[in-house]
Amino acid sequence: MPSDVEPPIPAVTEKPAARRPRFRVLWLAPLLAVIAMTAWVFASPVGSSPDDDFHLVSIWCADGGEDCAPGQQENTRVVPEPLVDSACYMAEPAESAACQEPFDSGAMTETKRGDFAGAYPPVYYGFMSLFAGDDLVASVLLMRFVNVLLFVGLSTALFALLPAVRRPTLLWTWLITTVPLGLFLLSSNNPSAWAIMGVGTSWLALLGWYETAGVRRVLLGVLFGITTFMAAGARADAAVYVGVGIAAVTVLTFRPRVSYLLKSLLPLAAIAVCVAFFFAARQSSAGFNGFSGAVANSPARDLTEAPPGIGDVVSQIVTNLTHLPGLWAGVFGYWGLGWLDTFMPAGVLFAAVGVFVAVIFTGARQLDWRKAIAAAGVLFTLVLVPIYVLAQGGHMVGQQVQPRYVLPLIVLLAGIMLLPTSPRPIGFTRVQRIVLGLALVYAVAIALHTNIRRYVTGSDVGGANLNADIEWWWSFGPSPMAWFAIGVLAWAGAVWVLLRELSVGRQLRDFAAGPQPVLISPGR
């Protein structure tokens, strides 16, 4: 009598090396990435990322220490004055950071700008408060460096644990989605840093969970849990995005088997955690009621005045749909960095978008029905979320919803599009990789120089030499030009190392090294 039970699909396993491996150039990539991102840590003054006055106060108040005393009202706190006034240059691109008051003044002030009512999930603020000390500047820089180490450390761990054929997806995804906004945020004090690294890592760790076995699968499950907790514990919208990633992985891997259902208990538990964080945070109310407050300083600010007939919801939605790509392009330099007031030269946008489109369309050459459905679902979410939130608040593109809110979804979409669905790798010729690498280095060099210039002298001063006519800089460490050179050279080195690893020949050897994951269909 024939059995209805299908034979199990072999999990991806890789044989341990028979002898100690020789040094590989690839091992330099994490160090180079840390150095390059550390340059971004020092490229901006205290309070330079969006809403940093709110986030820094929330960090210092997370543990209820002596630097956060109750105010005269229930929704106010008395905190160090420099935390509140650090962004004195906000919305004034020609103003350098020299306007900041001394951070060791000891002055205290009362503020209502902080997470005093549970608007945000508490995990990010609580963790970063561990590094909050009496020296405000040192504490802020330490927190930024911790974020850099977390990003590089999580990415390195994921690379080591994933099946070899999944590693190019990880590398390409971060290369094409982090320039320039991602690099700025991942090296900042903003909770969006955890949203980006959490969402961008968790879905791929979950995919590896389904495709591997033994200790490797257990460790990938742990990594998935950690990054899910980080993302959902930083921003309520990131909790939703983790759920989108889980749904996409389910589409990619689902099999009607008991073993698969048992494995799915982990993502089900993660969904429960995400739901709890989402509804516990008052930040989630923006999803139902829209944002309120000041208008975002964006290239689309000409749309912030409602056109005639905007009372018609359909008209508003159609108008927003036509300008929505401008919001997405903000990830690649169309909008400004910092408080959206550090405007990027057009070359940054041209190079970053060019690389993203070229790589994504190459990935689209390999498309099966699972990958198509998963990518379409993420793209639909990338449209639905900003359009819905804007409609609920009666806003237009350029108001309230910023590119950093959708960056995690762009990372997720890129990753799915770069999954191979055949025994052939998604690769480029040597010349193509050289062009892509030069474009990435060019974009980062211009973006980093522009960002440093904006705070050292203000954007009204030009010239290549960042050491000339300095109005503001750190009281210690390398000069502006030195950090610029260090950052660009380290980034160029990291790009060279990673693109070398992404050669077609190396990927073909990895493909032939062991069993293929579920998503790949041999013989296509």
C-alpha positions as CSV (number, residue, x, y, z in Angstrom):
1,M,0.0,0.0,0.0
2,P,1.6,3.3,-1.0
3,S,2.4,5.7,1.7
4,D,1.0,9.3,1.8
5,V,4.0,10.6,3.7
6,E,6.4,12.5,1.5
7,P,10.1,11.8,2.1
8,P,11.8,14.7,4.1
9,I,13.8,17.3,2.2
10,P,17.4,17.0,3.2
11,A,18.4,20.0,5.4
12,V,21.4,22.0,4.3
13,T,24.5,20.9,6.1
14,E,28.1,21.6,5.4
15,K,31.0,19.3,6.2
16,P,33.5,20.7,8.7
17,A,36.9,21.5,7.3
18,A,39.3,18.7,7.5
19,R,42.1,21.0,8.4
20,R,42.6,24.5,9.7
21,P,41.6,27.0,7.0
22,R,44.1,29.4,5.6
23,F,43.7,33.1,6.0
24,R,41.0,34.6,3.8
25,V,40.8,38.2,2.7
26,L,37.1,38.0,3.5
27,W,37.9,38.0,7.2
28,L,39.0,41.6,6.9
29,A,35.5,42.7,5.9
30,P,34.0,43.1,9.5
31,L,37.0,45.1,10.6
32,L,36.9,47.4,7.6
33,A,33.1,47.8,8.0
34,V,33.6,48.8,11.7
35,I,36.3,51.4,10.7
36,A,34.2,52.8,7.9
37,M,31.1,53.2,10.1
38,T,33.1,54.6,12.9
39,A,33.9,57.5,10.6
40,W,30.1,58.1,10.3
41,V,29.9,58.0,14.1
42,F,32.2,61.0,14.3
43,A,30.8,62.7,11.2
44,S,27.9,64.2,13.1
45,P,27.6,66.1,16.4
46,V,25.5,65.1,19.3
47,G,21.8,65.4,18.5
48,S,22.2,65.1,14.7
49,S,19.8,62.3,13.8
50,P,16.0,62.9,13.5
51,D,14.3,63.6,16.8
52,D,17.5,63.0,18.7
53,D,16.5,65.4,21.5
54,F,13.5,63.1,22.1
55,H,15.5,59.9,21.8
56,L,18.5,61.0,23.9
57,V,16.2,62.3,26.7
58,S,14.3,59.0,26.6
59,I,17.6,57.0,26.9
60,W,18.7,59.0,29.9
61,C,15.3,58.7,31.5
62,A,14.9,55.0,30.8
63,D,16.5,53.9,34.1
64,G,14.9,56.8,36.2
65,G,18.3,58.0,37.4
66,E,19.3,61.3,38.9
67,D,19.7,62.9,35.5
68,C,15.9,62.6,34.9
69,A,13.8,64.1,37.7
70,P,10.0,64.5,37.7
71,G,8.9,67.8,36.3
72,Q,6.1,70.1,37.4
73,Q,3.7,68.3,35.1
74,E,3.1,64.6,34.7
75,N,4.4,64.6,31.1
76,T,7.6,66.5,31.8
77,R,11.1,65.7,33.2
78,V,14.1,67.7,34.3
79,V,17.1,66.6,32.4
80,P,20.5,67.9,31.3
81,E,19.9,71.0,29.2
82,P,22.5,70.0,26.5
83,L,20.4,67.0,25.6
84,V,17.4,69.2,24.9
85,D,19.3,72.0,23.1
86,S,21.9,69.9,21.2
87,A,20.1,70.3,17.8
88,C,20.4,74.1,17.8
89,Y,21.4,73.8,14.1
90,M,18.2,72.0,13.1
91,A,16.6,73.2,9.9
92,E,19.5,75.7,9.4
93,P,21.8,74.0,6.9
94,A,24.2,77.0,6.9
95,E,24.5,76.8,10.7
96,S,27.4,74.7,12.0
97,A,27.3,72.8,15.2
98,A,29.3,75.5,16.9
99,C,26.0,76.9,18.3
100,Q,25.9,74.0,20.9
101,E,26.4,74.9,24.5
102,P,29.1,73.2,26.6
103,F,28.0,69.7,27.5
104,D,29.7,69.8,30.9
105,S,27.8,72.8,32.1
106,G,25.7,70.8,34.5
107,A,22.6,72.9,33.7
108,M,19.2,71.2,33.9
109,T,16.0,72.0,32.2
110,E,12.4,70.8,32.1
111,T,11.1,69.2,28.9
112,K,8.1,67.4,27.6
113,R,10.2,65.9,24.7
114,G,10.8,62.3,25.7
115,D,9.1,58.9,25.9
116,F,7.4,59.5,29.2
117,A,4.1,57.9,28.3
118,G,5.3,54.7,26.6
119,A,5.0,55.9,23.0
120,Y,7.9,53.7,22.0
121,P,8.7,50.1,22.9
122,P,11.1,50.2,25.9
123,V,13.9,47.8,24.9
124,Y,16.1,50.2,22.8
125,Y,16.0,53.0,25.4
126,G,16.5,50.6,28.2
127,F,19.5,48.9,26.6
128,M,21.2,52.2,25.6
129,S,20.7,53.6,29.1
130,L,23.3,51.2,30.2
131,F,25.9,53.4,28.5
132,A,24.5,56.8,29.7
133,G,26.9,58.4,32.1
134,D,27.9,61.8,33.4
135,D,30.0,62.6,30.3
136,L,27.3,63.2,27.8
137,V,29.5,63.4,24.7
138,A,31.4,60.2,25.6
139,S,28.1,58.4,26.3
140,V,26.5,59.4,23.0
141,L,29.6,58.3,21.0
142,L,29.8,55.1,22.9
143,M,26.1,54.3,22.1
144,R,26.7,55.0,18.4
145,F,29.7,52.7,18.4
146,V,27.7,50.0,20.2
147,N,25.2,50.2,17.3
148,V,28.0,49.8,14.8
149,L,29.3,46.7,16.6
150,L,25.8,45.2,16.9
151,F,25.2,45.6,13.2
152,V,28.6,44.2,12.1
153,G,28.5,41.5,14.7
154,L,25.0,40.3,13.8
155,S,25.8,40.4,10.1
156,T,29.0,38.5,10.6
157,A,27.3,35.8,12.8
158,L,24.5,35.4,10.2
159,F,27.1,35.1,7.4
160,A,28.9,32.4,9.3
161,L,25.7,30.4,10.1
162,L,23.9,30.6,6.8
163,P,24.3,28.0,4.1
164,A,27.0,29.1,1.6
165,V,24.5,29.7,-1.2
166,R,22.6,32.2,1.0
167,R,25.6,34.3,1.9
168,P,25.6,36.4,-1.3
169,T,22.1,37.5,-0.6
170,L,23.1,38.9,2.7
171,L,26.2,40.7,1.3
172,W,24.4,42.2,-1.7
173,T,21.4,43.3,0.4
174,W,23.5,45.4,2.8
175,L,25.7,46.8,0.1
176,I,22.9,48.2,-2.1
177,T,20.5,49.4,0.6
178,T,22.6,51.3,3.2
179,V,24.0,54.1,1.0
180,P,23.7,56.8,2.3
181,L,20.8,56.8,4.8
182,G,21.4,53.3,6.2
183,L,25.1,54.1,7.1
184,F,24.0,57.3,8.8
185,L,21.3,55.7,10.9
186,L,23.2,52.5,11.8
187,S,25.9,54.8,13.2
188,S,23.5,57.0,15.1
189,N,21.6,57.1,18.4
190,N,18.3,56.7,16.6
191,P,16.1,53.6,17.3
192,S,15.7,53.2,13.5
193,A,19.2,51.6,13.6
194,W,17.7,48.6,15.4
195,A,14.7,48.6,13.1
196,I,17.0,48.4,10.1
197,M,19.4,45.7,11.4
198,G,16.6,43.7,13.1
199,V,14.3,43.5,10.1
200,G,17.1,43.0,7.7
201,T,18.6,40.2,9.7
202,S,15.7,38.4,11.2
203,W,14.0,37.2,8.0
204,L,17.2,35.7,6.6
205,A,18.0,34.0,9.9
206,L,14.5,32.5,9.8
207,L,15.0,31.3,6.2
208,G,18.2,29.6,7.5
209,W,16.3,28.1,10.4
210,Y,14.0,26.2,7.9
211,E,16.9,25.2,5.6
212,T,19.5,23.9,8.1
213,A,19.8,21.3,10.8
214,G,21.6,20.6,14.1
215,V,23.5,23.2,16.0
216,R,23.5,25.5,13.0
217,R,19.7,25.6,13.0
218,V,19.6,26.2,16.7
219,L,22.0,29.1,16.5
220,L,20.1,30.6,13.6
221,G,16.9,30.3,15.6
222,V,18.6,32.2,18.5
223,L,19.8,34.9,16.1
224,F,16.2,35.2,14.7
225,G,14.8,35.6,18.2
226,I,17.4,38.2,19.2
227,T,16.9,40.3,16.0
228,T,13.2,40.1,16.2
229,F,13.3,41.3,19.8
230,M,15.6,44.1,18.9
231,A,13.4,45.3,16.0
232,A,10.1,45.0,17.8
233,G,11.6,46.5,20.9
234,A,12.8,49.6,19.1
235,R,9.9,50.8,17.0
236,A,6.3,49.6,16.7
237,D,6.4,49.7,12.9
238,A,9.5,47.5,12.9
239,A,7.4,44.9,14.7
240,V,5.0,44.9,11.8
241,Y,7.9,44.6,9.3
242,V,9.2,41.6,11.1
243,G,5.8,40.0,10.6
244,V,6.0,40.8,6.9
245,G,9.3,39.1,6.8
246,I,8.0,36.0,8.5
247,A,5.1,35.9,6.0
248,A,7.5,36.2,3.1
249,V,9.7,33.3,4.5
250,T,6.6,31.2,4.9
251,V,5.7,31.7,1.3
252,L,9.2,30.8,0.3
253,T,9.5,27.6,2.4
254,F,6.1,26.2,3.2
255,R,5.7,22.5,3.0
256,P,2.5,20.6,4.2
257,R,4.4,18.4,6.7
258,V,4.4,17.9,10.4
259,S,8.1,18.7,10.6
260,Y,7.6,22.1,8.9
261,L,4.7,22.9,11.3
262,L,6.8,22.1,14.3
263,K,9.6,24.3,13.0
264,S,7.0,27.1,12.6
265,L,6.4,27.3,16.3
266,L,9.4,29.6,16.5
267,P,8.1,32.3,14.1
268,L,4.6,31.9,15.7
269,A,6.1,32.8,19.0
270,A,7.9,35.7,17.4
271,I,4.7,37.0,15.9
272,A,3.2,37.0,19.4
273,V,6.1,39.0,20.7
274,C,5.7,41.5,17.8
275,V,2.0,41.9,18.4
276,A,2.6,42.5,22.1
277,F,5.2,45.2,21.5
278,F,3.0,46.8,18.8
279,F,-0.1,47.2,20.8
280,A,1.8,48.1,24.0
281,A,3.5,51.1,22.3
282,R,1.4,54.2,21.9
283,Q,3.5,54.9,18.8
284,S,1.3,52.3,17.0
285,S,-1.7,54.8,17.1
286,A,0.0,56.6,14.2
287,G,-0.9,53.6,12.1
288,F,-4.6,54.1,12.9
289,N,-4.8,57.9,13.2
290,G,-1.8,59.2,11.2
291,F,1.0,61.4,12.5
292,S,0.6,64.9,13.8
293,G,3.1,67.7,14.2
294,A,5.6,69.5,12.0
295,V,6.0,69.1,8.3
296,A,9.0,67.1,7.2
297,N,11.7,69.0,5.4
298,S,11.9,67.1,2.2
299,P,12.3,67.6,-1.5
300,A,8.6,67.0,-1.8
301,R,7.8,69.9,0.4
302,D,6.0,71.7,-2.5
303,L,3.2,69.1,-1.9
304,T,2.7,69.9,1.7
305,E,0.1,72.5,0.8
306,A,-3.0,70.6,0.0
307,P,-4.0,70.9,-3.7
308,P,-7.6,71.9,-4.6
309,G,-10.1,69.1,-3.8
310,I,-7.8,67.3,-1.4
311,G,-10.9,66.7,0.8
312,D,-11.6,63.9,-1.6
313,V,-9.7,61.0,-0.1
314,V,-9.4,59.3,-3.5
315,S,-7.7,62.4,-5.0
316,Q,-5.3,62.5,-2.0
317,I,-4.4,58.8,-2.4
318,V,-3.8,59.2,-6.2
319,T,-1.6,62.2,-5.7
320,N,0.4,60.5,-3.0
321,L,0.8,57.4,-5.2
322,T,2.3,59.5,-8.0
323,H,4.9,61.0,-5.6
324,L,5.6,57.9,-3.4
325,P,8.8,56.9,-5.3
326,G,10.2,60.2,-4.0
327,L,9.8,58.8,-0.5
328,W,11.6,55.6,-1.4
329,A,14.3,57.5,-3.2
330,G,15.0,59.3,0.1
331,V,16.8,56.2,1.3
332,F,19.3,56.7,-1.5
333,G,19.9,60.5,-1.0
334,Y,16.9,62.2,-2.5
335,W,16.0,63.5,1.0
336,G,18.5,65.0,3.4
337,L,20.4,63.2,6.2
338,G,20.3,64.4,9.8
339,W,17.1,66.3,10.6
340,L,16.4,66.1,6.8
341,D,18.5,69.3,6.4
342,T,21.8,67.8,5.1
343,F,21.0,67.7,1.4
344,M,22.9,65.3,-0.7
345,P,24.5,66.2,-4.1
346,A,22.7,64.6,-7.1
347,G,25.6,62.3,-7.7
348,V,24.9,60.4,-4.5
349,L,21.3,59.7,-5.6
350,F,22.4,58.8,-9.1
351,A,25.0,56.3,-8.0
352,A,23.1,54.7,-5.2
353,V,19.9,54.2,-7.2
354,G,21.8,53.0,-10.2
355,V,23.5,50.3,-8.1
356,F,20.2,49.3,-6.4
357,V,18.3,49.0,-9.7
358,A,21.1,47.2,-11.5
359,V,21.4,44.5,-8.8
360,I,17.7,44.1,-8.2
361,F,16.9,43.6,-11.9
362,T,19.7,41.1,-12.1
363,G,18.1,39.2,-9.2
364,A,14.7,39.4,-11.0
365,R,16.2,37.2,-13.8
366,Q,15.7,34.3,-11.4
367,L,12.0,34.2,-10.4
368,D,9.8,31.4,-9.4
369,W,6.2,31.6,-8.1
370,R,7.2,31.6,-4.5
371,K,9.8,34.4,-4.9
372,A,7.4,36.4,-7.0
373,I,4.6,36.2,-4.4
374,A,6.9,37.0,-1.5
375,A,8.4,40.0,-3.3
376,A,5.0,41.2,-4.4
377,G,3.8,41.1,-0.8
378,V,6.6,43.2,0.5
379,L,6.3,45.7,-2.4
380,F,2.5,45.9,-1.6
381,T,3.4,46.7,2.0
382,L,5.9,49.2,0.9
383,V,3.1,51.0,-0.9
384,L,0.3,50.4,1.6
385,V,1.9,51.5,4.8
386,P,3.0,55.0,3.9
387,I,-0.2,55.6,1.8
388,Y,-2.5,54.5,4.6
389,V,-0.7,56.5,7.3
390,L,-0.7,59.6,5.2
391,A,-4.4,59.2,4.4
392,Q,-5.2,58.7,8.1
393,G,-3.5,61.9,9.0
394,G,-4.7,63.9,5.9
395,H,-1.1,64.4,4.8
396,M,0.8,64.4,1.5
397,V,4.1,62.8,0.6
398,G,6.7,65.1,2.2
399,Q,4.8,65.3,5.5
400,Q,5.4,63.2,8.5
401,V,6.3,59.9,6.9
402,Q,10.1,59.8,6.4
403,P,12.3,57.5,4.3
404,R,13.8,55.9,7.5
405,Y,10.3,54.5,8.3
406,V,10.3,52.4,5.1
407,L,14.0,51.6,4.8
408,P,13.6,48.2,6.6
409,L,11.0,47.2,4.0
410,I,13.4,48.2,1.2
411,V,16.1,46.0,2.8
412,L,13.6,43.2,3.0
413,L,12.5,43.6,-0.6
414,A,16.1,43.7,-1.9
415,G,17.0,40.5,0.0
416,I,14.1,38.5,-1.4
417,M,14.8,39.7,-4.9
418,L,18.4,38.5,-4.5
419,L,17.5,34.9,-3.5
420,P,18.6,32.4,-6.2
421,T,16.0,30.0,-7.5
422,S,18.2,27.9,-9.7
423,P,21.6,26.2,-9.5
424,R,23.0,29.3,-11.2
425,P,24.3,32.2,-8.9
426,I,23.0,35.7,-9.2
427,G,26.3,37.2,-10.3
428,F,28.1,39.8,-12.3
429,T,31.2,39.9,-14.5
430,R,34.4,41.4,-13.2
431,V,33.9,44.6,-15.1
432,Q,30.3,44.9,-13.8
433,R,31.5,44.4,-10.2
434,I,34.2,47.1,-10.7
435,V,31.6,49.6,-12.0
436,L,29.2,48.8,-9.1
437,G,32.0,49.0,-6.6
438,L,33.2,52.4,-7.9
439,A,29.7,53.7,-7.8
440,L,29.3,52.7,-4.1
441,V,32.6,54.2,-3.1
442,Y,31.8,57.4,-5.0
443,A,28.4,57.7,-3.4
444,V,29.7,57.2,0.2
445,A,32.7,59.6,-0.4
446,I,30.4,62.4,-1.5
447,A,27.8,61.7,1.2
448,L,30.3,61.5,4.0
449,H,32.1,64.7,2.9
450,T,28.8,66.5,2.6
451,N,27.7,65.4,6.0
452,I,30.9,66.4,7.7
453,R,30.9,69.8,5.9
454,R,27.4,70.6,7.0
455,Y,28.3,70.4,10.7
456,V,32.0,71.7,10.6
457,T,31.2,74.9,8.8
458,G,27.7,74.8,7.6
459,S,26.7,74.0,4.0
460,D,27.2,77.6,3.0
461,V,31.0,77.0,2.9
462,G,32.5,75.0,0.1
463,G,35.8,73.4,-0.7
464,A,37.4,70.0,-0.6
465,N,39.5,70.6,2.5
466,L,37.3,70.0,5.6
467,N,40.1,71.2,7.9
468,A,39.8,74.8,6.6
469,D,37.8,77.4,8.5
470,I,36.6,74.9,11.1
471,E,33.8,76.2,13.3
472,W,33.0,73.0,15.1
473,W,34.7,69.7,15.7
474,W,35.3,67.2,18.5
475,S,37.8,68.2,21.1
476,F,39.7,65.0,20.6
477,G,40.7,62.5,18.0
478,P,41.5,62.8,14.3
479,S,40.6,65.9,12.2
480,P,37.6,66.1,9.9
481,M,39.7,65.4,6.8
482,A,41.4,62.4,8.6
483,W,38.1,60.8,9.5
484,F,36.9,61.4,6.0
485,A,39.9,59.7,4.5
486,I,39.7,56.9,7.0
487,G,36.0,56.3,6.3
488,V,36.3,56.3,2.5
489,L,39.4,54.1,2.4
490,A,37.9,51.6,4.8
491,W,34.6,51.6,2.9
492,A,36.5,51.1,-0.4
493,G,38.4,48.2,1.2
494,A,35.2,46.6,2.5
495,V,33.5,46.9,-0.9
496,W,36.5,45.4,-2.7
497,V,36.7,42.5,-0.3
498,L,32.9,41.7,-0.5
499,L,32.7,42.1,-4.3
500,R,35.7,39.8,-4.6
501,E,33.8,37.2,-2.6
502,L,30.7,37.7,-4.8
503,S,32.5,36.6,-8.0
504,V,30.6,34.1,-10.1
505,G,33.4,31.5,-9.7
506,R,33.3,31.6,-6.0
507,Q,29.6,31.3,-5.9
508,L,29.6,28.3,-8.3
509,R,32.0,26.5,-5.9
510,D,29.7,27.3,-3.0
511,F,26.7,26.0,-5.0
512,A,28.5,22.7,-5.7
513,A,29.8,22.3,-2.2
514,G,26.6,20.7,-0.6
515,P,22.9,20.1,-0.8
516,Q,20.8,22.9,-2.1
517,P,18.2,24.8,-0.1
518,V,14.4,24.1,-0.6
519,L,13.9,27.2,-2.7
520,I,16.4,26.1,-5.4
521,S,14.9,23.8,-8.0
522,P,17.7,21.7,-9.6
523,G,17.5,21.4,-13.4
524,R,15.6,24.6,-14.0
